[in-house]
Protein backbone atom coordinates (compact mmCIF):
# COMPACT_ATOMS: atom_id res chain seq x y z
CA UNK A 1 0.00 0.00 0.00
CA UNK A 2 1.49 3.35 -0.99
CA UNK A 3 -1.40 5.58 0.05
CA UNK A 4 -1.65 7.36 3.41
CA UNK A 5 -2.43 4.64 5.99
CA UNK A 6 -4.48 4.86 9.14
CA UNK A 7 -6.76 7.65 10.27
CA UNK A 8 -9.27 8.85 7.66
CA UNK A 9 -8.57 12.46 8.63
CA UNK A 10 -4.93 12.01 7.63
CA UNK A 11 -6.04 10.62 4.27
CA UNK A 12 -8.42 13.53 3.71
CA UNK A 13 -5.71 16.01 4.70
CA UNK A 14 -3.48 14.42 2.04
CA UNK A 15 -6.25 14.90 -0.54
CA UNK A 16 -6.70 18.51 0.49
CA UNK A 17 -3.02 19.36 0.11
CA UNK A 18 -2.74 17.59 -3.24
CA UNK A 19 -5.82 19.10 -4.89
CA UNK A 20 -4.78 22.63 -3.92
CA UNK A 21 -1.30 22.03 -5.34
CA UNK A 22 -2.91 20.66 -8.51
CA UNK A 23 -5.08 23.77 -8.89
CA UNK A 24 -8.37 21.93 -8.44
CA UNK A 25 -9.46 24.31 -5.69
CA UNK A 26 -8.30 27.56 -4.07
CA UNK A 27 -7.93 27.93 -0.32
CA UNK A 28 -11.11 26.91 1.46
CA UNK A 29 -13.20 26.64 -1.70
CA UNK A 30 -13.98 22.93 -1.37
CA UNK A 31 -14.82 20.35 1.26
CA UNK A 32 -14.05 16.72 2.00
CA UNK A 33 -15.59 13.94 4.04
CA UNK A 34 -15.25 10.24 4.85
CA UNK A 35 -17.73 7.86 6.44
CA UNK A 36 -16.46 6.48 9.75
CA UNK A 37 -16.51 2.65 9.75
CA UNK A 38 -19.15 1.05 11.97
CA UNK A 39 -20.53 4.46 12.94
CA UNK A 40 -23.55 6.52 11.91
CA UNK A 41 -21.13 9.39 11.32
CA UNK A 42 -18.63 10.95 8.97
CA UNK A 43 -15.59 13.17 9.32
CA UNK A 44 -16.05 16.40 7.37
CA UNK A 45 -13.93 19.50 6.94
CA UNK A 46 -14.81 22.35 9.25
CA UNK A 47 -16.32 25.55 7.94
CA UNK A 48 -13.70 27.80 6.36
CA UNK A 49 -10.91 25.21 6.54
CA UNK A 50 -8.04 25.74 4.09
CA UNK A 51 -7.72 22.44 2.26
CA UNK A 52 -3.93 22.55 1.99
CA UNK A 53 -3.47 23.20 5.71
CA UNK A 54 -5.60 20.44 7.19
CA UNK A 55 -4.74 18.36 10.25
CA UNK A 56 -6.93 16.12 12.38
CA UNK A 57 -8.17 19.17 14.27
CA UNK A 58 -9.59 20.61 11.03
CA UNK A 59 -12.38 18.04 10.88
CA UNK A 60 -15.63 17.63 12.73
CA UNK A 61 -17.77 14.51 13.15
CA UNK A 62 -21.42 14.63 12.08
CA UNK A 63 -24.12 11.97 12.30
CA UNK A 64 -25.22 10.85 8.85
CA UNK A 65 -28.79 10.09 9.92
CA UNK A 66 -29.72 13.52 11.29
CA UNK A 67 -26.73 15.88 10.88
CA UNK A 68 -26.15 16.28 14.61
CA UNK A 69 -22.63 16.52 16.10
CA UNK A 70 -21.29 13.02 16.71
CA UNK A 71 -19.08 11.45 19.35
CA UNK A 72 -16.43 9.11 17.91
CA UNK A 73 -14.97 6.59 20.34
CA UNK A 74 -13.73 8.44 23.41
CA UNK A 75 -13.78 11.79 21.64
CA UNK A 76 -16.52 14.22 22.73
CA UNK A 77 -18.81 15.84 20.14
CA UNK A 78 -16.74 18.45 18.27
CA UNK A 79 -17.24 22.18 18.69
CA UNK A 80 -16.26 23.11 15.13
CA UNK A 81 -19.04 23.96 12.70
CA UNK A 82 -19.05 21.70 9.64
CA UNK A 83 -18.68 22.96 6.09
CA UNK A 84 -21.62 24.90 4.68
CA UNK A 85 -22.01 22.03 2.18
CA UNK A 86 -22.72 19.47 4.92
CA UNK A 87 -26.21 18.79 3.52
CA UNK A 88 -24.62 17.69 0.22
CA UNK A 89 -22.30 15.21 1.90
CA UNK A 90 -25.00 13.74 4.13
CA UNK A 91 -27.50 13.43 1.27
CA UNK A 92 -24.95 11.47 -0.78
CA UNK A 93 -24.16 9.09 2.08
CA UNK A 94 -27.86 8.47 2.67
CA UNK A 95 -28.55 7.85 -1.02
CA UNK A 96 -25.45 5.70 -1.58
CA UNK A 97 -24.64 3.19 1.20
CA UNK A 98 -21.68 2.05 -0.94
CA UNK A 99 -20.03 5.49 -0.74
CA UNK A 100 -17.45 6.07 2.00
CA UNK A 101 -15.77 9.27 0.76
CA UNK A 102 -17.04 12.47 -0.86
CA UNK A 103 -14.79 15.14 -2.44
CA UNK A 104 -16.28 18.49 -3.46
CA UNK A 105 -13.97 20.83 -5.40
CA UNK A 106 -14.03 23.77 -7.80
CA UNK A 107 -11.80 22.62 -10.69
CA UNK A 108 -11.26 25.45 -13.15
CA UNK A 109 -11.31 23.59 -16.46
CA UNK A 110 -14.39 21.55 -15.61
CA UNK A 111 -16.20 24.71 -14.55
CA UNK A 112 -15.10 26.64 -17.61
CA UNK A 113 -16.48 23.91 -19.88
CA UNK A 114 -19.76 23.99 -17.97
CA UNK A 115 -19.98 27.78 -18.35
CA UNK A 116 -19.41 27.34 -22.09
CA UNK A 117 -22.22 24.81 -22.29
CA UNK A 118 -19.86 21.90 -23.02
CA UNK A 119 -19.79 18.54 -21.26
CA UNK A 120 -16.63 16.68 -20.28
CA UNK A 121 -15.68 14.02 -22.82
CA UNK A 122 -14.56 10.57 -21.71
CA UNK A 123 -11.52 10.23 -23.96
CA UNK A 124 -9.31 7.50 -22.51
CA UNK A 125 -9.86 4.08 -20.99
CA UNK A 126 -8.55 5.46 -17.68
CA UNK A 127 -11.25 8.12 -17.75
CA UNK A 128 -13.83 5.44 -18.47
CA UNK A 129 -12.53 3.15 -15.74
CA UNK A 130 -12.33 5.73 -12.98
CA UNK A 131 -15.08 8.17 -13.93
CA UNK A 132 -17.67 6.22 -15.86
CA UNK A 133 -20.25 8.69 -17.06
CA UNK A 134 -20.11 12.30 -15.84
CA UNK A 135 -23.45 14.00 -15.20
CA UNK A 136 -24.23 17.69 -14.75
CA UNK A 137 -26.47 18.90 -11.93
CA UNK A 138 -28.50 22.01 -12.87
CA UNK A 139 -27.65 25.10 -10.85
CA UNK A 140 -29.01 25.35 -7.35
CA UNK A 141 -27.77 27.63 -4.59
CA UNK A 142 -24.56 26.31 -2.98
CA UNK A 143 -25.11 24.96 0.51
CA UNK A 144 -28.85 24.56 -0.03
CA UNK A 145 -30.97 21.50 0.64
CA UNK A 146 -32.09 21.80 -2.99
CA UNK A 147 -28.61 21.20 -4.43
CA UNK A 148 -28.06 18.39 -1.92
CA UNK A 149 -31.31 16.62 -2.80
CA UNK A 150 -30.90 17.01 -6.56
CA UNK A 151 -27.29 15.82 -6.53
CA UNK A 152 -28.14 12.81 -4.39
CA UNK A 153 -31.03 11.91 -6.69
CA UNK A 154 -28.73 12.03 -9.72
CA UNK A 155 -26.10 9.94 -7.93
CA UNK A 156 -28.58 7.31 -6.79
CA UNK A 157 -28.16 5.31 -10.02
CA UNK A 158 -24.46 4.75 -9.27
CA UNK A 159 -23.06 7.88 -10.92
CA UNK A 160 -19.85 8.76 -9.06
CA UNK A 161 -18.81 12.01 -10.78
CA UNK A 162 -21.03 15.04 -11.14
CA UNK A 163 -20.45 18.61 -12.21
CA UNK A 164 -22.49 21.09 -10.17
CA UNK A 165 -23.31 23.71 -12.76
CA UNK A 166 -21.50 27.04 -12.20
CA UNK A 167 -20.42 25.79 -8.79
CA UNK A 168 -18.02 22.86 -8.70
CA UNK A 169 -17.86 19.10 -8.89
CA UNK A 170 -18.49 16.24 -6.52
CA UNK A 171 -16.91 12.82 -6.75
CA UNK A 172 -17.49 9.85 -4.48
CA UNK A 173 -16.10 6.38 -3.91
CA UNK A 174 -15.86 3.54 -1.44
CA UNK A 175 -12.46 4.81 -0.28
CA UNK A 176 -10.70 8.14 0.11
CA UNK A 177 -7.98 7.02 -2.28
CA UNK A 178 -10.38 6.18 -5.10
CA UNK A 179 -12.31 9.45 -4.63
CA UNK A 180 -8.96 11.27 -4.81
CA UNK A 181 -8.10 9.55 -8.09
CA UNK A 182 -11.50 10.33 -9.55
CA UNK A 183 -11.09 14.01 -8.74
CA UNK A 184 -7.76 14.05 -10.57
CA UNK A 185 -9.01 12.13 -13.61
CA UNK A 186 -12.11 14.31 -13.88
CA UNK A 187 -10.01 17.42 -14.35
CA UNK A 188 -7.67 15.60 -16.73
CA UNK A 189 -10.66 14.67 -18.90
CA UNK A 190 -11.83 18.28 -18.73
CA UNK A 191 -8.40 19.56 -19.81
CA UNK A 192 -8.32 17.25 -22.85
CA UNK A 193 -11.84 18.35 -23.76
CA UNK A 194 -10.89 22.01 -23.47
CA UNK A 195 -7.76 21.58 -25.56
CA UNK A 196 -9.82 20.02 -28.33
CA UNK A 197 -12.23 22.94 -28.06
CA UNK A 198 -9.46 25.54 -28.37
CA UNK A 199 -8.07 23.69 -31.39
CA UNK A 200 -11.48 23.85 -33.03
CA UNK A 201 -11.56 20.05 -33.15
CA UNK A 202 -14.08 19.21 -30.45
CA UNK A 203 -16.49 17.68 -32.95
CA UNK A 204 -13.68 15.33 -34.02
CA UNK A 205 -12.73 14.28 -30.50
CA UNK A 206 -13.39 10.57 -30.20
CA UNK A 207 -14.81 9.34 -26.90
CA UNK A 208 -14.42 5.86 -25.46
CA UNK A 209 -16.99 3.59 -27.18
CA UNK A 210 -20.31 3.21 -25.38
CA UNK A 211 -19.96 -0.57 -25.34
CA UNK A 212 -16.76 -0.20 -23.29
CA UNK A 213 -18.57 2.00 -20.77
CA UNK A 214 -21.43 -0.50 -20.63
CA UNK A 215 -19.00 -3.35 -19.99
CA UNK A 216 -17.37 -1.42 -17.15
CA UNK A 217 -20.77 -0.62 -15.66
CA UNK A 218 -21.59 -4.31 -15.33
CA UNK A 219 -18.31 -5.38 -13.72
CA UNK A 220 -18.55 -6.61 -10.11
CA UNK A 221 -17.59 -4.17 -7.36
CA UNK A 222 -14.69 -6.46 -6.42
CA UNK A 223 -13.15 -5.78 -9.83
CA UNK A 224 -12.74 -2.06 -9.13
CA UNK A 225 -9.23 -1.39 -7.86
CA UNK A 226 -7.57 1.84 -6.84
C-alpha positions in Angstrom: 0.0 0.0 0.0 1.5 3.4 -1.0 -1.4 5.6 0.0 -1.6 7.4 3.4 -2.4 4.6 6.0 -4.5 4.9 9.1 -6.8 7.7 10.3 -9.3 8.8 7.7 -8.6 12.5 8.6 -4.9 12.0 7.6 -6.0 10.6 4.3 -8.4 13.5 3.7 -5.7 16.0 4.7 -3.5 14.4 2.0 -6.3 14.9 -0.5 -6.7 18.5 0.5 -3.0 19.4 0.1 -2.7 17.6 -3.2 -5.8 19.1 -4.9 -4.8 22.6 -3.9 -1.3 22.0 -5.3 -2.9 20.7 -8.5 -5.1 23.8 -8.9 -8.4 21.9 -8.4 -9.5 24.3 -5.7 -8.3 27.6 -4.1 -7.9 27.9 -0.3 -11.1 26.9 1.5 -13.2 26.6 -1.7 -14.0 22.9 -1.4 -14.8 20.4 1.3 -14.1 16.7 2.0 -15.6 13.9 4.0 -15.3 10.2 4.8 -17.7 7.9 6.4 -16.5 6.5 9.7 -16.5 2.7 9.7 -19.2 1.0 12.0 -20.5 4.5 12.9 -23.5 6.5 11.9 -21.1 9.4 11.3 -18.6 10.9 9.0 -15.6 13.2 9.3 -16.1 16.4 7.4 -13.9 19.5 6.9 -14.8 22.3 9.3 -16.3 25.5 7.9 -13.7 27.8 6.4 -10.9 25.2 6.5 -8.0 25.7 4.1 -7.7 22.4 2.3 -3.9 22.5 2.0 -3.5 23.2 5.7 -5.6 20.4 7.2 -4.7 18.4 10.2 -6.9 16.1 12.4 -8.2 19.2 14.3 -9.6 20.6 11.0 -12.4 18.0 10.9 -15.6 17.6 12.7 -17.8 14.5 13.2 -21.4 14.6 12.1 -24.1 12.0 12.3 -25.2 10.8 8.8 -28.8 10.1 9.9 -29.7 13.5 11.3 -26.7 15.9 10.9 -26.2 16.3 14.6 -22.6 16.5 16.1 -21.3 13.0 16.7 -19.1 11.4 19.3 -16.4 9.1 17.9 -15.0 6.6 20.3 -13.7 8.4 23.4 -13.8 11.8 21.6 -16.5 14.2 22.7 -18.8 15.8 20.1 -16.7 18.5 18.3 -17.2 22.2 18.7 -16.3 23.1 15.1 -19.0 24.0 12.7 -19.0 21.7 9.6 -18.7 23.0 6.1 -21.6 24.9 4.7 -22.0 22.0 2.2 -22.7 19.5 4.9 -26.2 18.8 3.5 -24.6 17.7 0.2 -22.3 15.2 1.9 -25.0 13.7 4.1 -27.5 13.4 1.3 -25.0 11.5 -0.8 -24.2 9.1 2.1 -27.9 8.5 2.7 -28.6 7.9 -1.0 -25.4 5.7 -1.6 -24.6 3.2 1.2 -21.7 2.1 -0.9 -20.0 5.5 -0.7 -17.4 6.1 2.0 -15.8 9.3 0.8 -17.0 12.5 -0.9 -14.8 15.1 -2.4 -16.3 18.5 -3.5 -14.0 20.8 -5.4 -14.0 23.8 -7.8 -11.8 22.6 -10.7 -11.3 25.5 -13.1 -11.3 23.6 -16.5 -14.4 21.5 -15.6 -16.2 24.7 -14.6 -15.1 26.6 -17.6 -16.5 23.9 -19.9 -19.8 24.0 -18.0 -20.0 27.8 -18.3 -19.4 27.3 -22.1 -22.2 24.8 -22.3 -19.9 21.9 -23.0 -19.8 18.5 -21.3 -16.6 16.7 -20.3 -15.7 14.0 -22.8 -14.6 10.6 -21.7 -11.5 10.2 -24.0 -9.3 7.5 -22.5 -9.9 4.1 -21.0 -8.6 5.5 -17.7 -11.3 8.1 -17.8 -13.8 5.4 -18.5 -12.5 3.1 -15.7 -12.3 5.7 -13.0 -15.1 8.2 -13.9 -17.7 6.2 -15.9 -20.2 8.7 -17.1 -20.1 12.3 -15.8 -23.5 14.0 -15.2 -24.2 17.7 -14.8 -26.5 18.9 -11.9 -28.5 22.0 -12.9 -27.7 25.1 -10.9 -29.0 25.4 -7.3 -27.8 27.6 -4.6 -24.6 26.3 -3.0 -25.1 25.0 0.5 -28.8 24.6 0.0 -31.0 21.5 0.6 -32.1 21.8 -3.0 -28.6 21.2 -4.4 -28.1 18.4 -1.9 -31.3 16.6 -2.8 -30.9 17.0 -6.6 -27.3 15.8 -6.5 -28.1 12.8 -4.4 -31.0 11.9 -6.7 -28.7 12.0 -9.7 -26.1 9.9 -7.9 -28.6 7.3 -6.8 -28.2 5.3 -10.0 -24.5 4.7 -9.3 -23.1 7.9 -10.9 -19.9 8.8 -9.1 -18.8 12.0 -10.8 -21.0 15.0 -11.1 -20.4 18.6 -12.2 -22.5 21.1 -10.2 -23.3 23.7 -12.8 -21.5 27.0 -12.2 -20.4 25.8 -8.8 -18.0 22.9 -8.7 -17.9 19.1 -8.9 -18.5 16.2 -6.5 -16.9 12.8 -6.7 -17.5 9.8 -4.5 -16.1 6.4 -3.9 -15.9 3.5 -1.4 -12.5 4.8 -0.3 -10.7 8.1 0.1 -8.0 7.0 -2.3 -10.4 6.2 -5.1 -12.3 9.4 -4.6 -9.0 11.3 -4.8 -8.1 9.5 -8.1 -11.5 10.3 -9.5 -11.1 14.0 -8.7 -7.8 14.0 -10.6 -9.0 12.1 -13.6 -12.1 14.3 -13.9 -10.0 17.4 -14.3 -7.7 15.6 -16.7 -10.7 14.7 -18.9 -11.8 18.3 -18.7 -8.4 19.6 -19.8 -8.3 17.3 -22.8 -11.8 18.4 -23.8 -10.9 22.0 -23.5 -7.8 21.6 -25.6 -9.8 20.0 -28.3 -12.2 22.9 -28.1 -9.5 25.5 -28.4 -8.1 23.7 -31.4 -11.5 23.8 -33.0 -11.6 20.0 -33.2 -14.1 19.2 -30.4 -16.5 17.7 -33.0 -13.7 15.3 -34.0 -12.7 14.3 -30.5 -13.4 10.6 -30.2 -14.8 9.3 -26.9 -14.4 5.9 -25.5 -17.0 3.6 -27.2 -20.3 3.2 -25.4 -20.0 -0.6 -25.3 -16.8 -0.2 -23.3 -18.6 2.0 -20.8 -21.4 -0.5 -20.6 -19.0 -3.3 -20.0 -17.4 -1.4 -17.2 -20.8 -0.6 -15.7 -21.6 -4.3 -15.3 -18.3 -5.4 -13.7 -18.5 -6.6 -10.1 -17.6 -4.2 -7.4 -14.7 -6.5 -6.4 -13.2 -5.8 -9.8 -12.7 -2.1 -9.1 -9.2 -1.4 -7.9 -7.6 1.8 -6.8 
